[in-house]
Amino acid sequence: MSLESLVVWIVIGLIAGWLASAVAGGGYGLIGDIIVGVVGSFIGGFLFRALGVGTPFSGIAGTLFVAFIGAIVLLLLLRVLRLGTSKRA
């Protein structure tokens, strides 16, 4: 992976993570939003392929859309896990 590809992944992860935290709540700061966005891109890619759904956009916009959807799913899962552990205590 080239340095340029890595920077693009980080930027898309940051944007997707920030947008998802703005919509779903639960911002984790700059580094946390990047991680949520990058992990969300994998989750979104898996979900879109598993469901056989295409993106309404192409190029970077499509990648950002998939990462955003995946990041929202991840944030909702983290929220459910956080609520589940806080009820046990």
PDB file of N, CA, C and O in Angstrom:
ATOM      1  N   MET A   1       0.860  -1.175   0.000  1.00  0.00           N
ATOM      2  CA  MET A   1       0.000   0.000   0.000  1.00  0.00           C
ATOM      3  C   MET A   1       0.902   1.234   0.000  1.00  0.00           C
ATOM      4  O   MET A   1       1.836   1.338   0.796  1.00  0.00           O
ATOM      5  N   SER A   2       0.614   2.135  -0.881  1.00  0.00           N
ATOM      6  CA  SER A   2       1.428   3.341  -0.968  1.00  0.00           C
ATOM      7  C   SER A   2       1.009   4.342   0.103  1.00  0.00           C
ATOM      8  O   SER A   2      -0.052   4.216   0.714  1.00  0.00           O
ATOM      9  N   LEU A   3       1.851   5.321   0.314  1.00  0.00           N
ATOM     10  CA  LEU A   3       1.562   6.360   1.292  1.00  0.00           C
ATOM     11  C   LEU A   3       0.308   7.137   0.897  1.00  0.00           C
ATOM     12  O   LEU A   3      -0.480   7.531   1.757  1.00  0.00           O
ATOM     13  N   GLU A   4       0.128   7.355  -0.398  1.00  0.00           N
ATOM     14  CA  GLU A   4      -1.046   8.067  -0.883  1.00  0.00           C
ATOM     15  C   GLU A   4      -2.338   7.294  -0.563  1.00  0.00           C
ATOM     16  O   GLU A   4      -3.331   7.887  -0.142  1.00  0.00           O
ATOM     17  N   SER A   5      -2.314   5.990  -0.764  1.00  0.00           N
ATOM     18  CA  SER A   5      -3.487   5.161  -0.447  1.00  0.00           C
ATOM     19  C   SER A   5      -3.792   5.197   1.037  1.00  0.00           C
ATOM     20  O   SER A   5      -4.954   5.272   1.435  1.00  0.00           O
ATOM     21  N   LEU A   6      -2.763   5.145   1.848  1.00  0.00           N
ATOM     22  CA  LEU A   6      -2.945   5.200   3.297  1.00  0.00           C
ATOM     23  C   LEU A   6      -3.568   6.522   3.726  1.00  0.00           C
ATOM     24  O   LEU A   6      -4.465   6.541   4.568  1.00  0.00           O
ATOM     25  N   VAL A   7      -3.100   7.617   3.157  1.00  0.00           N
ATOM     26  CA  VAL A   7      -3.649   8.937   3.479  1.00  0.00           C
ATOM     27  C   VAL A   7      -5.111   9.024   3.044  1.00  0.00           C
ATOM     28  O   VAL A   7      -5.931   9.594   3.763  1.00  0.00           O
ATOM     29  N   VAL A   8      -5.448   8.469   1.880  1.00  0.00           N
ATOM     30  CA  VAL A   8      -6.836   8.479   1.416  1.00  0.00           C
ATOM     31  C   VAL A   8      -7.709   7.677   2.368  1.00  0.00           C
ATOM     32  O   VAL A   8      -8.803   8.125   2.710  1.00  0.00           O
ATOM     33  N   TRP A   9      -7.257   6.497   2.810  1.00  0.00           N
ATOM     34  CA  TRP A   9      -8.006   5.694   3.772  1.00  0.00           C
ATOM     35  C   TRP A   9      -8.235   6.467   5.068  1.00  0.00           C
ATOM     36  O   TRP A   9      -9.338   6.448   5.614  1.00  0.00           O
ATOM     37  N   ILE A  10      -7.211   7.140   5.558  1.00  0.00           N
ATOM     38  CA  ILE A  10      -7.331   7.899   6.810  1.00  0.00           C
ATOM     39  C   ILE A  10      -8.311   9.055   6.647  1.00  0.00           C
ATOM     40  O   ILE A  10      -9.143   9.294   7.523  1.00  0.00           O
ATOM     41  N   VAL A  11      -8.217   9.770   5.531  1.00  0.00           N
ATOM     42  CA  VAL A  11      -9.119  10.904   5.302  1.00  0.00           C
ATOM     43  C   VAL A  11     -10.564  10.430   5.165  1.00  0.00           C
ATOM     44  O   VAL A  11     -11.468  11.025   5.751  1.00  0.00           O
ATOM     45  N   ILE A  12     -10.786   9.371   4.401  1.00  0.00           N
ATOM     46  CA  ILE A  12     -12.145   8.838   4.263  1.00  0.00           C
ATOM     47  C   ILE A  12     -12.640   8.319   5.605  1.00  0.00           C
ATOM     48  O   ILE A  12     -13.800   8.527   5.961  1.00  0.00           O
ATOM     49  N   GLY A  13     -11.778   7.651   6.345  1.00  0.00           N
ATOM     50  CA  GLY A  13     -12.154   7.178   7.681  1.00  0.00           C
ATOM     51  C   GLY A  13     -12.512   8.319   8.608  1.00  0.00           C
ATOM     52  O   GLY A  13     -13.478   8.226   9.366  1.00  0.00           O
ATOM     53  N   LEU A  14     -11.747   9.391   8.557  1.00  0.00           N
ATOM     54  CA  LEU A  14     -12.029  10.547   9.396  1.00  0.00           C
ATOM     55  C   LEU A  14     -13.367  11.169   9.034  1.00  0.00           C
ATOM     56  O   LEU A  14     -14.176  11.462   9.915  1.00  0.00           O
ATOM     57  N   ILE A  15     -13.604  11.369   7.760  1.00  0.00           N
ATOM     58  CA  ILE A  15     -14.862  11.993   7.322  1.00  0.00           C
ATOM     59  C   ILE A  15     -16.049  11.095   7.663  1.00  0.00           C
ATOM     60  O   ILE A  15     -17.048  11.564   8.209  1.00  0.00           O
ATOM     61  N   ALA A  16     -15.942   9.808   7.344  1.00  0.00           N
ATOM     62  CA  ALA A  16     -17.046   8.879   7.622  1.00  0.00           C
ATOM     63  C   ALA A  16     -17.290   8.753   9.118  1.00  0.00           C
ATOM     64  O   ALA A  16     -18.440   8.745   9.558  1.00  0.00           O
ATOM     65  N   GLY A  17     -16.235   8.656   9.897  1.00  0.00           N
ATOM     66  CA  GLY A  17     -16.379   8.550  11.354  1.00  0.00           C
ATOM     67  C   GLY A  17     -16.965   9.810  11.958  1.00  0.00           C
ATOM     68  O   GLY A  17     -17.803   9.743  12.857  1.00  0.00           O
ATOM     69  N   TRP A  18     -16.526  10.959  11.469  1.00  0.00           N
ATOM     70  CA  TRP A  18     -17.051  12.227  11.983  1.00  0.00           C
ATOM     71  C   TRP A  18     -18.526  12.389  11.628  1.00  0.00           C
ATOM     72  O   TRP A  18     -19.333  12.779  12.473  1.00  0.00           O
ATOM     73  N   LEU A  19     -18.879  12.086  10.371  1.00  0.00           N
ATOM     74  CA  LEU A  19     -20.281  12.180   9.957  1.00  0.00           C
ATOM     75  C   LEU A  19     -21.154  11.210  10.748  1.00  0.00           C
ATOM     76  O   LEU A  19     -22.245  11.575  11.187  1.00  0.00           O
ATOM     77  N   ALA A  20     -20.687   9.994  10.928  1.00  0.00           N
ATOM     78  CA  ALA A  20     -21.469   9.005  11.668  1.00  0.00           C
ATOM     79  C   ALA A  20     -21.642   9.412  13.123  1.00  0.00           C
ATOM     80  O   ALA A  20     -22.719   9.234  13.692  1.00  0.00           O
ATOM     81  N   SER A  21     -20.584   9.960  13.735  1.00  0.00           N
ATOM     82  CA  SER A  21     -20.716  10.387  15.125  1.00  0.00           C
ATOM     83  C   SER A  21     -21.620  11.613  15.237  1.00  0.00           C
ATOM     84  O   SER A  21     -22.278  11.804  16.260  1.00  0.00           O
ATOM     85  N   ALA A  22     -21.658  12.445  14.192  1.00  0.00           N
ATOM     86  CA  ALA A  22     -22.569  13.591  14.203  1.00  0.00           C
ATOM     87  C   ALA A  22     -24.021  13.132  14.068  1.00  0.00           C
ATOM     88  O   ALA A  22     -24.918  13.742  14.650  1.00  0.00           O
ATOM     89  N   VAL A  23     -24.258  12.067  13.309  1.00  0.00           N
ATOM     90  CA  VAL A  23     -25.618  11.562  13.100  1.00  0.00           C
ATOM     91  C   VAL A  23     -26.047  10.654  14.250  1.00  0.00           C
ATOM     92  O   VAL A  23     -27.138  10.819  14.795  1.00  0.00           O
ATOM     93  N   ALA A  24     -25.200   9.702  14.620  1.00  0.00           N
ATOM     94  CA  ALA A  24     -25.576   8.694  15.614  1.00  0.00           C
ATOM     95  C   ALA A  24     -25.124   9.052  17.023  1.00  0.00           C
ATOM     96  O   ALA A  24     -25.551   8.414  17.986  1.00  0.00           O
ATOM     97  N   GLY A  25     -24.274  10.053  17.161  1.00  0.00           N
ATOM     98  CA  GLY A  25     -23.763  10.425  18.478  1.00  0.00           C
ATOM     99  C   GLY A  25     -22.605   9.530  18.889  1.00  0.00           C
ATOM    100  O   GLY A  25     -22.308   8.534  18.230  1.00  0.00           O
ATOM    101  N   GLY A  26     -21.958   9.896  19.980  1.00  0.00           N
ATOM    102  CA  GLY A  26     -20.893   9.067  20.535  1.00  0.00           C
ATOM    103  C   GLY A  26     -19.528   9.339  19.973  1.00  0.00           C
ATOM    104  O   GLY A  26     -18.742   8.405  19.812  1.00  0.00           O
ATOM    105  N   GLY A  27     -19.206  10.591  19.663  1.00  0.00           N
ATOM    106  CA  GLY A  27     -17.899  10.920  19.117  1.00  0.00           C
ATOM    107  C   GLY A  27     -16.768  10.453  20.026  1.00  0.00           C
ATOM    108  O   GLY A  27     -16.849  10.571  21.248  1.00  0.00           O
ATOM    109  N   TYR A  28     -15.724   9.926  19.421  1.00  0.00           N
ATOM    110  CA  TYR A  28     -14.583   9.394  20.163  1.00  0.00           C
ATOM    111  C   TYR A  28     -13.323  10.219  19.940  1.00  0.00           C
ATOM    112  O   TYR A  28     -12.222   9.734  20.200  1.00  0.00           O
ATOM    113  N   GLY A  29     -13.457  11.432  19.474  1.00  0.00           N
ATOM    114  CA  GLY A  29     -12.294  12.266  19.207  1.00  0.00           C
ATOM    115  C   GLY A  29     -11.725  11.984  17.831  1.00  0.00           C
ATOM    116  O   GLY A  29     -12.240  11.135  17.104  1.00  0.00           O
ATOM    117  N   LEU A  30     -10.678  12.685  17.474  1.00  0.00           N
ATOM    118  CA  LEU A  30     -10.097  12.597  16.132  1.00  0.00           C
ATOM    119  C   LEU A  30      -9.629  11.188  15.798  1.00  0.00           C
ATOM    120  O   LEU A  30     -10.027  10.634  14.773  1.00  0.00           O
ATOM    121  N   ILE A  31      -8.801  10.607  16.636  1.00  0.00           N
ATOM    122  CA  ILE A  31      -8.268   9.269  16.368  1.00  0.00           C
ATOM    123  C   ILE A  31      -9.393   8.234  16.420  1.00  0.00           C
ATOM    124  O   ILE A  31      -9.437   7.323  15.594  1.00  0.00           O
ATOM    125  N   GLY A  32     -10.291   8.372  17.378  1.00  0.00           N
ATOM    126  CA  GLY A  32     -11.417   7.442  17.487  1.00  0.00           C
ATOM    127  C   GLY A  32     -12.323   7.502  16.276  1.00  0.00           C
ATOM    128  O   GLY A  32     -12.794   6.469  15.801  1.00  0.00           O
ATOM    129  N   ASP A  33     -12.574   8.704  15.767  1.00  0.00           N
ATOM    130  CA  ASP A  33     -13.405   8.845  14.573  1.00  0.00           C
ATOM    131  C   ASP A  33     -12.740   8.229  13.348  1.00  0.00           C
ATOM    132  O   ASP A  33     -13.416   7.635  12.508  1.00  0.00           O
ATOM    133  N   ILE A  34     -11.426   8.365  13.240  1.00  0.00           N
ATOM    134  CA  ILE A  34     -10.704   7.732  12.128  1.00  0.00           C
ATOM    135  C   ILE A  34     -10.837   6.215  12.226  1.00  0.00           C
ATOM    136  O   ILE A  34     -11.109   5.548  11.227  1.00  0.00           O
ATOM    137  N   ILE A  35     -10.647   5.674  13.418  1.00  0.00           N
ATOM    138  CA  ILE A  35     -10.744   4.223  13.601  1.00  0.00           C
ATOM    139  C   ILE A  35     -12.161   3.743  13.315  1.00  0.00           C
ATOM    140  O   ILE A  35     -12.350   2.733  12.638  1.00  0.00           O
ATOM    141  N   VAL A  36     -13.161   4.465  13.828  1.00  0.00           N
ATOM    142  CA  VAL A  36     -14.560   4.093  13.576  1.00  0.00           C
ATOM    143  C   VAL A  36     -14.847   4.140  12.079  1.00  0.00           C
ATOM    144  O   VAL A  36     -15.520   3.253  11.554  1.00  0.00           O
ATOM    145  N   GLY A  37     -14.352   5.154  11.392  1.00  0.00           N
ATOM    146  CA  GLY A  37     -14.585   5.265   9.951  1.00  0.00           C
ATOM    147  C   GLY A  37     -13.912   4.176   9.147  1.00  0.00           C
ATOM    148  O   GLY A  37     -14.512   3.629   8.221  1.00  0.00           O
ATOM    149  N   VAL A  38     -12.670   3.851   9.484  1.00  0.00           N
ATOM    150  CA  VAL A  38     -11.940   2.817   8.741  1.00  0.00           C
ATOM    151  C   VAL A  38     -12.559   1.440   9.013  1.00  0.00           C
ATOM    152  O   VAL A  38     -12.788   0.667   8.082  1.00  0.00           O
ATOM    153  N   VAL A  39     -12.826   1.136  10.281  1.00  0.00           N
ATOM    154  CA  VAL A  39     -13.479  -0.137  10.596  1.00  0.00           C
ATOM    155  C   VAL A  39     -14.875  -0.167   9.977  1.00  0.00           C
ATOM    156  O   VAL A  39     -15.323  -1.198   9.474  1.00  0.00           O
ATOM    157  N   GLY A  40     -15.551   0.974  10.021  1.00  0.00           N
ATOM    158  CA  GLY A  40     -16.868   1.075   9.406  1.00  0.00           C
ATOM    159  C   GLY A  40     -16.840   0.827   7.911  1.00  0.00           C
ATOM    160  O   GLY A  40     -17.799   0.290   7.356  1.00  0.00           O
ATOM    161  N   SER A  41     -15.763   1.209   7.255  1.00  0.00           N
ATOM    162  CA  SER A  41     -15.672   0.952   5.811  1.00  0.00           C
ATOM    163  C   SER A  41     -15.613  -0.545   5.530  1.00  0.00           C
ATOM    164  O   SER A  41     -16.182  -1.011   4.543  1.00  0.00           O
ATOM    165  N   PHE A  42     -14.934  -1.298   6.381  1.00  0.00           N
ATOM    166  CA  PHE A  42     -14.917  -2.746   6.222  1.00  0.00           C
ATOM    167  C   PHE A  42     -16.294  -3.340   6.492  1.00  0.00           C
ATOM    168  O   PHE A  42     -16.759  -4.203   5.747  1.00  0.00           O
ATOM    169  N   ILE A  43     -16.943  -2.881   7.553  1.00  0.00           N
ATOM    170  CA  ILE A  43     -18.286  -3.364   7.888  1.00  0.00           C
ATOM    171  C   ILE A  43     -19.259  -3.021   6.764  1.00  0.00           C
ATOM    172  O   ILE A  43     -20.030  -3.873   6.324  1.00  0.00           O
ATOM    173  N   GLY A  44     -19.221  -1.777   6.304  1.00  0.00           N
ATOM    174  CA  GLY A  44     -20.105  -1.363   5.215  1.00  0.00           C
ATOM    175  C   GLY A  44     -19.861  -2.152   3.948  1.00  0.00           C
ATOM    176  O   GLY A  44     -20.808  -2.572   3.283  1.00  0.00           O
ATOM    177  N   GLY A  45     -18.591  -2.360   3.604  1.00  0.00           N
ATOM    178  CA  GLY A  45     -18.268  -3.150   2.416  1.00  0.00           C
ATOM    179  C   GLY A  45     -18.790  -4.567   2.531  1.00  0.00           C
ATOM    180  O   GLY A  45     -19.330  -5.112   1.568  1.00  0.00           O
ATOM    181  N   PHE A  46     -18.632  -5.173   3.708  1.00  0.00           N
ATOM    182  CA  PHE A  46     -19.143  -6.529   3.928  1.00  0.00           C
ATOM    183  C   PHE A  46     -20.663  -6.561   3.804  1.00  0.00           C
ATOM    184  O   PHE A  46     -21.215  -7.446   3.150  1.00  0.00           O
ATOM    185  N   LEU A  47     -21.348  -5.591   4.433  1.00  0.00           N
ATOM    186  CA  LEU A  47     -22.811  -5.559   4.395  1.00  0.00           C
ATOM    187  C   LEU A  47     -23.337  -5.342   2.979  1.00  0.00           C
ATOM    188  O   LEU A  47     -24.272  -6.017   2.550  1.00  0.00           O
ATOM    189  N   PHE A  48     -22.741  -4.411   2.265  1.00  0.00           N
ATOM    190  CA  PHE A  48     -23.200  -4.120   0.906  1.00  0.00           C
ATOM    191  C   PHE A  48     -23.008  -5.329  -0.002  1.00  0.00           C
ATOM    192  O   PHE A  48     -23.881  -5.637  -0.813  1.00  0.00           O
ATOM    193  N   ARG A  49     -21.856  -6.028   0.128  1.00  0.00           N
ATOM    194  CA  ARG A  49     -21.620  -7.218  -0.688  1.00  0.00           C
ATOM    195  C   ARG A  49     -22.548  -8.356  -0.282  1.00  0.00           C
ATOM    196  O   ARG A  49     -23.084  -9.051  -1.144  1.00  0.00           O
ATOM    197  N   ALA A  50     -22.746  -8.555   1.023  1.00  0.00           N
ATOM    198  CA  ALA A  50     -23.588  -9.647   1.499  1.00  0.00           C
ATOM    199  C   ALA A  50     -25.042  -9.457   1.080  1.00  0.00           C
ATOM    200  O   ALA A  50     -25.737 -10.424   0.771  1.00  0.00           O
ATOM    201  N   LEU A  51     -25.493  -8.212   1.070  1.00  0.00           N
ATOM    202  CA  LEU A  51     -26.871  -7.926   0.688  1.00  0.00           C
ATOM    203  C   LEU A  51     -27.047  -7.748  -0.813  1.00  0.00           C
ATOM    204  O   LEU A  51     -28.173  -7.660  -1.303  1.00  0.00           O
ATOM    205  N   GLY A  52     -25.935  -7.696  -1.542  1.00  0.00           N
ATOM    206  CA  GLY A  52     -25.988  -7.507  -2.984  1.00  0.00           C
ATOM    207  C   GLY A  52     -26.477  -6.128  -3.384  1.00  0.00           C
ATOM    208  O   GLY A  52     -27.122  -5.964  -4.419  1.00  0.00           O
ATOM    209  N   VAL A  53     -26.166  -5.142  -2.562  1.00  0.00           N
ATOM    210  CA  VAL A  53     -26.621  -3.773  -2.790  1.00  0.00           C
ATOM    211  C   VAL A  53     -25.479  -2.966  -3.387  1.00  0.00           C
ATOM    212  O   VAL A  53     -24.331  -3.097  -2.963  1.00  0.00           O
ATOM    213  N   GLY A  54     -25.790  -2.146  -4.353  1.00  0.00           N
ATOM    214  CA  GLY A  54     -24.803  -1.247  -4.943  1.00  0.00           C
ATOM    215  C   GLY A  54     -24.916   0.143  -4.330  1.00  0.00           C
ATOM    216  O   GLY A  54     -25.924   0.480  -3.708  1.00  0.00           O
ATOM    217  N   THR A  55     -23.892   0.929  -4.509  1.00  0.00           N
ATOM    218  CA  THR A  55     -23.931   2.292  -3.992  1.00  0.00           C
ATOM    219  C   THR A  55     -24.574   3.216  -5.024  1.00  0.00           C
ATOM    220  O   THR A  55     -24.462   2.986  -6.228  1.00  0.00           O
ATOM    221  N   PRO A  56     -25.241   4.253  -4.550  1.00  0.00           N
ATOM    222  CA  PRO A  56     -25.855   5.191  -5.482  1.00  0.00           C
ATOM    223  C   PRO A  56     -24.843   6.143  -6.130  1.00  0.00           C
ATOM    224  O   PRO A  56     -25.186   6.891  -7.045  1.00  0.00           O
ATOM    225  N   PHE A  57     -23.602   6.109  -5.650  1.00  0.00           N
ATOM    226  CA  PHE A  57     -22.548   6.994  -6.149  1.00  0.00           C
ATOM    227  C   PHE A  57     -21.380   6.147  -6.623  1.00  0.00           C
ATOM    228  O   PHE A  57     -21.285   4.965  -6.290  1.00  0.00           O
ATOM    229  N   SER A  58     -20.500   6.745  -7.392  1.00  0.00           N
ATOM    230  CA  SER A  58     -19.289   6.045  -7.798  1.00  0.00           C
ATOM    231  C   SER A  58     -18.070   6.795  -7.261  1.00  0.00           C
ATOM    232  O   SER A  58     -18.179   7.940  -6.822  1.00  0.00           O
ATOM    233  N   GLY A  59     -16.936   6.152  -7.299  1.00  0.00           N
ATOM    234  CA  GLY A  59     -15.687   6.773  -6.887  1.00  0.00           C
ATOM    235  C   GLY A  59     -15.606   7.009  -5.393  1.00  0.00           C
ATOM    236  O   GLY A  59     -16.101   6.212  -4.596  1.00  0.00           O
ATOM    237  N   ILE A  60     -14.977   8.111  -5.021  1.00  0.00           N
ATOM    238  CA  ILE A  60     -14.763   8.453  -3.619  1.00  0.00           C
ATOM    239  C   ILE A  60     -16.092   8.650  -2.899  1.00  0.00           C
ATOM    240  O   ILE A  60     -16.220   8.272  -1.735  1.00  0.00           O
ATOM    241  N   ALA A  61     -17.080   9.232  -3.568  1.00  0.00           N
ATOM    242  CA  ALA A  61     -18.388   9.457  -2.933  1.00  0.00           C
ATOM    243  C   ALA A  61     -19.027   8.129  -2.536  1.00  0.00           C
ATOM    244  O   ALA A  61     -19.610   8.026  -1.457  1.00  0.00           O
ATOM    245  N   GLY A  62     -18.927   7.116  -3.389  1.00  0.00           N
ATOM    246  CA  GLY A  62     -19.463   5.796  -3.066  1.00  0.00           C
ATOM    247  C   GLY A  62     -18.722   5.151  -1.916  1.00  0.00           C
ATOM    248  O   GLY A  62     -19.332   4.545  -1.036  1.00  0.00           O
ATOM    249  N   THR A  63     -17.400   5.281  -1.923  1.00  0.00           N
ATOM    250  CA  THR A  63     -16.589   4.741  -0.840  1.00  0.00           C
ATOM    251  C   THR A  63     -16.936   5.415   0.471  1.00  0.00           C
ATOM    252  O   THR A  63     -17.062   4.753   1.501  1.00  0.00           O
ATOM    253  N   LEU A  64     -17.090   6.718   0.438  1.00  0.00           N
ATOM    254  CA  LEU A  64     -17.449   7.471   1.638  1.00  0.00           C
ATOM    255  C   LEU A  64     -18.840   7.072   2.130  1.00  0.00           C
ATOM    256  O   LEU A  64     -19.059   6.963   3.337  1.00  0.00           O
ATOM    257  N   PHE A  65     -19.776   6.854   1.214  1.00  0.00           N
ATOM    258  CA  PHE A  65     -21.126   6.440   1.575  1.00  0.00           C
ATOM    259  C   PHE A  65     -21.113   5.089   2.283  1.00  0.00           C
ATOM    260  O   PHE A  65     -21.745   4.926   3.327  1.00  0.00           O
ATOM    261  N   VAL A  66     -20.394   4.121   1.714  1.00  0.00           N
ATOM    262  CA  VAL A  66     -20.303   2.789   2.310  1.00  0.00           C
ATOM    263  C   VAL A  66     -19.632   2.859   3.678  1.00  0.00           C
ATOM    264  O   VAL A  66     -20.086   2.214   4.622  1.00  0.00           O
ATOM    265  N   ALA A  67     -18.558   3.633   3.794  1.00  0.00           N
ATOM    266  CA  ALA A  67     -17.868   3.787   5.071  1.00  0.00           C
ATOM    267  C   ALA A  67     -18.764   4.466   6.100  1.00  0.00           C
ATOM    268  O   ALA A  67     -18.741   4.100   7.275  1.00  0.00           O
ATOM    269  N   PHE A  68     -19.545   5.438   5.677  1.00  0.00           N
ATOM    270  CA  PHE A  68     -20.469   6.140   6.566  1.00  0.00           C
ATOM    271  C   PHE A  68     -21.533   5.187   7.110  1.00  0.00           C
ATOM    272  O   PHE A  68     -21.802   5.181   8.311  1.00  0.00           O
ATOM    273  N   ILE A  69     -22.135   4.384   6.237  1.00  0.00           N
ATOM    274  CA  ILE A  69     -23.150   3.422   6.668  1.00  0.00           C
ATOM    275  C   ILE A  69     -22.534   2.409   7.632  1.00  0.00           C
ATOM    276  O   ILE A  69     -23.120   2.093   8.668  1.00  0.00           O
ATOM    277  N   GLY A  70     -21.365   1.910   7.291  1.00  0.00           N
ATOM    278  CA  GLY A  70     -20.677   0.959   8.174  1.00  0.00           C
ATOM    279  C   GLY A  70     -20.307   1.574   9.509  1.00  0.00           C
ATOM    280  O   GLY A  70     -20.391   0.907  10.541  1.00  0.00           O
ATOM    281  N   ALA A  71     -19.896   2.841   9.507  1.00  0.00           N
ATOM    282  CA  ALA A  71     -19.534   3.520  10.749  1.00  0.00           C
ATOM    283  C   ALA A  71     -20.760   3.723  11.633  1.00  0.00           C
ATOM    284  O   ALA A  71     -20.666   3.616  12.855  1.00  0.00           O
ATOM    285  N   ILE A  72     -21.902   4.013  11.029  1.00  0.00           N
ATOM    286  CA  ILE A  72     -23.129   4.140  11.820  1.00  0.00           C
ATOM    287  C   ILE A  72     -23.484   2.800  12.453  1.00  0.00           C
ATOM    288  O   ILE A  72     -23.848   2.743  13.627  1.00  0.00           O
ATOM    289  N   VAL A  73     -23.379   1.721  11.677  1.00  0.00           N
ATOM    290  CA  VAL A  73     -23.648   0.389  12.226  1.00  0.00           C
ATOM    291  C   VAL A  73     -22.699   0.104  13.388  1.00  0.00           C
ATOM    292  O   VAL A  73     -23.125  -0.401  14.426  1.00  0.00           O
ATOM    293  N   LEU A  74     -21.426   0.421  13.220  1.00  0.00           N
ATOM    294  CA  LEU A  74     -20.445   0.192  14.281  1.00  0.00           C
ATOM    295  C   LEU A  74     -20.771   1.012  15.522  1.00  0.00           C
ATOM    296  O   LEU A  74     -20.721   0.484  16.633  1.00  0.00           O
ATOM    297  N   LEU A  75     -21.105   2.290  15.362  1.00  0.00           N
ATOM    298  CA  LEU A  75     -21.440   3.118  16.515  1.00  0.00           C
ATOM    299  C   LEU A  75     -22.675   2.599  17.240  1.00  0.00           C
ATOM    300  O   LEU A  75     -22.726   2.620  18.469  1.00  0.00           O
ATOM    301  N   LEU A  76     -23.667   2.135  16.492  1.00  0.00           N
ATOM    302  CA  LEU A  76     -24.858   1.577  17.131  1.00  0.00           C
ATOM    303  C   LEU A  76     -24.530   0.289  17.879  1.00  0.00           C
ATOM    304  O   LEU A  76     -25.047   0.056  18.972  1.00  0.00           O
ATOM    305  N   LEU A  77     -23.673  -0.547  17.297  1.00  0.00           N
ATOM    306  CA  LEU A  77     -23.242  -1.760  17.997  1.00  0.00           C
ATOM    307  C   LEU A  77     -22.465  -1.418  19.270  1.00  0.00           C
ATOM    308  O   LEU A  77     -22.669  -2.045  20.310  1.00  0.00           O
ATOM    309  N   LEU A  78     -21.585  -0.433  19.189  1.00  0.00           N
ATOM    310  CA  LEU A  78     -20.829  -0.020  20.373  1.00  0.00           C
ATOM    311  C   LEU A  78     -21.762   0.516  21.448  1.00  0.00           C
ATOM    312  O   LEU A  78     -21.547   0.268  22.635  1.00  0.00           O
ATOM    313  N   ARG A  79     -22.795   1.249  21.047  1.00  0.00           N
ATOM    314  CA  ARG A  79     -23.758   1.776  22.007  1.00  0.00           C
ATOM    315  C   ARG A  79     -24.516   0.640  22.696  1.00  0.00           C
ATOM    316  O   ARG A  79     -24.724   0.674  23.908  1.00  0.00           O
ATOM    317  N   VAL A  80     -24.928  -0.365  21.917  1.00  0.00           N
ATOM    318  CA  VAL A  80     -25.641  -1.514  22.494  1.00  0.00           C
ATOM    319  C   VAL A  80     -24.728  -2.262  23.460  1.00  0.00           C
ATOM    320  O   VAL A  80     -25.159  -2.648  24.546  1.00  0.00           O
ATOM    321  N   LEU A  81     -23.483  -2.466  23.074  1.00  0.00           N
ATOM    322  CA  LEU A  81     -22.538  -3.152  23.960  1.00  0.00           C
ATOM    323  C   LEU A  81     -22.279  -2.354  25.228  1.00  0.00           C
ATOM    324  O   LEU A  81     -22.191  -2.922  26.316  1.00  0.00           O
ATOM    325  N   ARG A  82     -22.159  -1.044  25.091  1.00  0.00           N
ATOM    326  CA  ARG A  82     -21.912  -0.185  26.245  1.00  0.00           C
ATOM    327  C   ARG A  82     -23.108  -0.215  27.207  1.00  0.00           C
ATOM    328  O   ARG A  82     -22.920  -0.260  28.423  1.00  0.00           O
ATOM    329  N   LEU A  83     -24.332  -0.190  26.670  1.00  0.00           N
ATOM    330  CA  LEU A  83     -25.518  -0.257  27.513  1.00  0.00           C
ATOM    331  C   LEU A  83     -25.645  -1.610  28.179  1.00  0.00           C
ATOM    332  O   LEU A  83     -26.063  -1.699  29.333  1.00  0.00           O
ATOM    333  N   GLY A  84     -25.290  -2.662  27.467  1.00  0.00           N
ATOM    334  CA  GLY A  84     -25.351  -4.002  28.049  1.00  0.00           C
ATOM    335  C   GLY A  84     -24.392  -4.186  29.207  1.00  0.00           C
ATOM    336  O   GLY A  84     -24.729  -4.844  30.191  1.00  0.00           O
ATOM    337  N   THR A  85     -23.197  -3.611  29.104  1.00  0.00           N
ATOM    338  CA  THR A  85     -22.231  -3.750  30.192  1.00  0.00           C
ATOM    339  C   THR A  85     -22.566  -2.817  31.360  1.00  0.00           C
ATOM    340  O   THR A  85     -22.248  -3.137  32.506  1.00  0.00           O
ATOM    341  N   SER A  86     -23.194  -1.686  31.096  1.00  0.00           N
ATOM    342  CA  SER A  86     -23.512  -0.776  32.193  1.00  0.00           C
ATOM    343  C   SER A  86     -24.698  -1.286  33.002  1.00  0.00           C
ATOM    344  O   SER A  86     -24.811  -0.956  34.183  1.00  0.00           O
ATOM    345  N   LYS A  87     -25.583  -2.078  32.408  1.00  0.00           N
ATOM    346  CA  LYS A  87     -26.712  -2.643  33.148  1.00  0.00           C
ATOM    347  C   LYS A  87     -26.291  -3.765  34.068  1.00  0.00           C
ATOM    348  O   LYS A  87     -26.960  -4.035  35.065  1.00  0.00           O
ATOM    349  N   ARG A  88     -25.175  -4.430  33.743  1.00  0.00           N
ATOM    350  CA  ARG A  88     -24.664  -5.515  34.600  1.00  0.00           C
ATOM    351  C   ARG A  88     -24.029  -4.979  35.859  1.00  0.00           C
ATOM    352  O   ARG A  88     -24.027  -5.657  36.887  1.00  0.00           O
ATOM    353  N   ALA A  89     -23.494  -3.787  35.803  1.00  0.00           N
ATOM    354  CA  ALA A  89     -22.759  -3.244  36.953  1.00  0.00           C
ATOM    355  C   ALA A  89     -23.682  -2.760  38.041  1.00  0.00           C
ATOM    356  O   ALA A  89     -23.218  -2.276  39.074  1.00  0.00           O
TER     357      ALA A  89
END
